[in-house]
Amino acid sequence: MGEFFKKAFRDMKESAKAQHEVDKANLDAVKAESKANWEEAKAMGKPETRKAMMQAARDEQITEANKRKAEAEARIDAVKKK
């Protein structure tokens, strides 16, 4: 019976250590994300940074629109050939 409790407490100790490592990793991740959010917010205060980010978003939208247009034209060509 005593060996059972020793094993149970050893397992609990190992589990607590493992959970501590998980909690520590999660805390580090939250800290890093928080700092990244702060740096991004701080960078958005600069007009040149904001303009560059907005231009990148517009470029991505244009690329997506051109892709959709090409797919639509391919569908049109496929229907016309039938």
N, C-alpha and C positions, 0 to 999 in steps of 0.2 A: 504494500500500500504506500509506503514511504517513497519508493522508487517512482511510483505513478505521479505523485505530487512534484517530485524533483524534475521529472520530464515535462510535466505540465508547466511549471514555472520557467523552465529553460526555454520552452517553446514560446511562452508569453514574452520573455525577455528578448528573444530573437525577433519576434513579431514587432515589438515596440521599437527596436533598433531600426528595422526595415521601414516602419511607418515614419520614424523620425527622418530618415533619409529622403523619403518621398515628400514629406512636409517641407524639408529644407530646400529640395529642388524646386518645389512649387513656389515657395517664398522667393527664391532667387529669380524665377521666371517672372513673377509678378513685379518685382523690383525693376527688372530689365525692361518689361513692357511699359511700366510707368515712366521710366526715364526716356524711353523712345517716344512716348506720347508727348512728354514735356518738350523734348528737342524738336519734334515736328511742329508743335504749337508755337514754339519760339521762332522756328524758321519761317512759319507762315506770316510772321510779323514783317518779314522783309519782302518788299514788293517783287524783287527779281526771283525769289524762290517761289512765291505764289504764282507768278506768271509762268515759270517753267513747269510747275506741277499742272497748272491748268492746260498748258499747251500739250503736255504729254497725254493728258486725259482726252483732249480733242483729237490728237493724232491717233490714239487707240480707237476712238469712235469712228473716225474716218476709215481706218483700216478694216474695221468690222463691217461698215456699210459697203465698202468696195467688195468685200468677200461675199456678202449677201447678194449684191448686184450681179457678180460673176456667176453665182449659183443660179440665180433667176434667169440670166441670159442662157445658161447651159440648158435649163429646163425648157425654155422657149425654143431653142434650136432643136432639142430632142423632139418636141411636139411637131415642129414644122417638117422634120424629115420623115415623119410617119405617113 
